[in-house]
Amino acid sequence: MRGVTGNPYDTKYGNIVSGKDSLIVNVFMKLSELKEILKSYLNAYFDKRYQTIGFSWIDNIGEVRDTVLCNQLDKNLIDDILSKSFTHLICSTP
């Protein structure tokens, strides 16, 4: 997974939040509020709430760099697609 975009549960974080290597948000605030808002983003970054609201699976996602394993996974995916042996499939480009 390279990035995530969504609506935060609390609008104090903004209406839409996007992130990958950096966080992108649009939030109306006074400059004097910047320090507290940045602290809230940092706290949200370390928060594990996502695990209790249906997103615990995200901890199982990781990049596969082993060429042999990648080739085997590609073969398995192609075989599954050709045999239609799946209930649903979501693919995305890197």
Residue pairs with C-beta under 8 A, 6 or more apart in sequence:
1 58
1 61
2 20
2 94
3 18
3 19
3 20
4 18
4 19
4 20
5 16
5 17
5 18
5 19
6 16
6 17
7 15
7 16
7 17
8 14
8 15
8 17
8 44
9 49
9 53
12 27
12 37
12 40
13 25
13 27
13 40
13 41
13 44
14 25
14 26
14 27
15 26
16 25
16 26
17 23
17 24
17 25
18 24
18 25
23 41
23 45
25 41
27 37
29 37
50 56
50 58
51 59
64 70
64 73
79 85
80 86
80 89
81 89
